């Protein structure tokens, strides 16, 4: 044994000395030794080797525990009724003991978690459960549990199921303890973290665990302050999500029991926004469980109860008042406030409206049992308060009409939008015209511009909803047509506004898709001039128009009529092509050094290429529909975000005997779906024009190229555009793939990629330059987006094959070199010479926050006070151990490395079935070297990602 460890061993044994003065002297020596670099290095090595015959951190911790026990026993048996100064001395002694334990754990685990989880956990549980020790050391032990155990991934995974459940039980009993001076925020944070651990690290949870939450929520009703309740409810949500699958009825019954209490707390207590957020999440979760996918009756899969119906009506009334209150705060507050209400509140309100709106019921008298105060509840003969509420679409229409203030209007526009979007069948046919008239009247009112985007979004959903209704009467269709024509005119005039361009084009596209009006020539003209630029919303709208409508032969611009040089019937198509590719650069694009907007924007995958190719086809509508039949590849498909509870909702629906659409829909075979492109013929003159435009665009970029990374992004976008067009032509059968490889366009694409590769070569020599990392990540994202993992025939698959042919061995080897360099760039090994800087003044750290001597588990501060927030670390956002794959663990270099790695892996995988221009075997070998066992450290987040 080294001399340093021998000194520490002697010191540890002296900590058990019978004389207090001797122990006090040894404590000072102990603190010095556990931060000595040589001692720390030996203890680390012995702890890592797991050989029990040497002194290690765990052995030292056991000595320290014996010291704590001896000192505590002295305090326990000390004479009671002493003077204030003696009591203060004892209090200081308690804090010194607690601080010593915290400091030791910090020193031992500073470089890695080397103390055994079971040792730490046993010490903390024994301390907290002991009546005397819990009072003296409870707060410090609980802080250690929260910050030094539950936040460490290694410990998080080593805690057993029995220990998780014991932690849950012990701390929940502490929370429910009736003492007024308990620091409940700290306890609630631990319960929140333990709930995560119970649900993610254990199996077979029992629904009886939910009883704790029922007690806590009812206990909160009786208090004026709800300290820590947000953490308790957040833990409740975690348990409900886990248990709902197997205990649906139990969860619903518990909701019937506790939700009225939460309604009372909302109305009678002054809640902060954080607590309101988690209550909203809890109500939303109950709706998902009881009404999967919006089911309204038991036959359709809903779980109904009379008590729940009462809760729904009361919640509906409460949220109307809450939204009104939010609007009032916005109107009368100084400074600027957002006119919109948070999405989670809007989602909840839309779900509730769907359930409570009934065509036969316009108003209803409800009983507000939750509104009875505790005093009234104790009085003999207290009865439920009664209140009349209004229901149905009239409520939404009234709120849209009764005020001209954006703070009153916008929330109800949001609710209407979400309700129609999520439940289009909830809007009766007879409400279409009145609602459309109200929105039409709101649309031209530009005095308060903030409302306009919300009006447009609501109109988008209304247009989509009407397009799905096939049972409208002819007279109603006529009235709606007049209104939509007026709305079209107003919207069309607004497409030049950058601020609301997305909403304007979205509405035009929805009207076109629903077939609500006939598209006129003015619409097509907007894609030929300077009224708007070729943005993503514009391109999406144009896609819908080409899929639904026939492109006119010509269009008038000014007094003269533009016609194609070769054939008049294709003039408009050529104008649209030129607008897409050379917006505002038509006359001097060859002399311009500025690339056109089309190479600066991110469009949906292959959307632009399909439009360009369809415009060269005689029947553009048929061509676009042929392209649209191909399902988008998974990597390029972006579904609207569904709730995380969606799968469980479908499971609940499957437990009914109803015939559900999603159970009967059988996906058609892709082979059957992809019909022949027969009948789709390309107009040769227009194809030649498109080829000429793309060649000119490529030549312009090559002539003006520099080594700047932004130029490299433009080059890759252009080469991607070229191979996308070639791939779309091949999918139509207009040209063969071998012919495409030999074409001049493909050769230009190769030149563009070679120039782009030069910027990667430049970066290879300076792989840690911050300024270039973001740009290089953008390059990798663009390149990865050009690849496709589709197995079925598609334009995307063909274009991906073309793009793979553009990748040279030099480019791939340069990327592999950068990967190797970034992988080897890791933090330097820990320098034990720095151990002494763990604390600049260890004595000061031992007595950290001495002025907070009253900081105990049973604090003298009122619950929910500022002190509670400080003690519990309320400002910390992470609860429990962070996921080892969380992006917070990664540096900018790590993220670039992973982006490059993903790209290389996709290329090598694709090379198994496609022809490539690089040596795939060499790149595969270099990739496998990165995960060689001698280099791989599974404890590192980056290596886990690899």
Secondary structure, 3 states (H helix, E strand, C coil): CCHHHHHHHHHHHHCCCCCHHHHHHHHHHHHHHCCCHHHHHHHHHHHHHCCCCCCCHHHHHHHHHHHHHHHHHHHHCCCCCCCHHHHHHHHHHHHHHHHHHHHHHHHHHCCCCCCCHHHHHHHHHHHHHCHHHHHHHHHHHHHHHHHHHCCCHHHHHHCCHHHHHHHHHHHHHHHHCCCCCCCHHHHHHHHHHHHHHHHHHCCCCCHHHHHHHHHHHHHHHCCCCCCCHHHHHHHHHHHHHHHCCCCHHHHHHHHHHHHHHHHHHHHHCCCCHHHHHHHHHHHHHHHHHHCHHHCCCHHHCCCCCHHHHHHHHHHHHHHHHHHHHHHHHHHHCCCCCCCCCCHHHHHHHHHHHHHHCECCECEEEEEEHHHCCHHHHHCCCCCCEEEEEECCHHHHHHHHHCCCCHHHHHHHHHHHHHHHHHCHHHCCCCHHHHHHHHHHHHHCCCCCHHHHHHHHHHHHHHHHHHHCCCCCCHHHHHHHHHHHHHHHHHHHHCCCCCCCHHHHHHHHHHHHHHCCCCCCHHHHHCCCCCCCCCCHHHHHHHHHHHHHCCCCCCEEECCEEECCCCCHHHHHHHHHHHHHHHCCCCCCCCCCCCCCHHHCCCCCCCHHHHHHHHHCECCHHHHHHHHHCCCCCHHHCCCCCCCCCHHHHHHHHHCCCCCCHHHHCCCCCHHHHCCCCCCCCECHHHHHHHHHHHHHHHHHHHHCCCCCHHHHHHHHHHHHHHHHHHHHHHHHCCCCHHHHHHCHHHHHHHHHHHHHHHHHHHHHCCCCCHHHHHHHHHHHHHHHHCCCCCCCCCHHHHHHHHHHHHCCHHHHHHHHHHHHHHHHCCCCCCCHHHHHHHCCCHHHHHCCCHHHCCCCCCCCCCCCCHHHHHHHCCCCCCCCCCCCCCHHHCCHHHHHHHHHHHHHHHHHHHCCCCCCCCCHHHHHHHHHHHCCCCCCCCCCHHHHHC
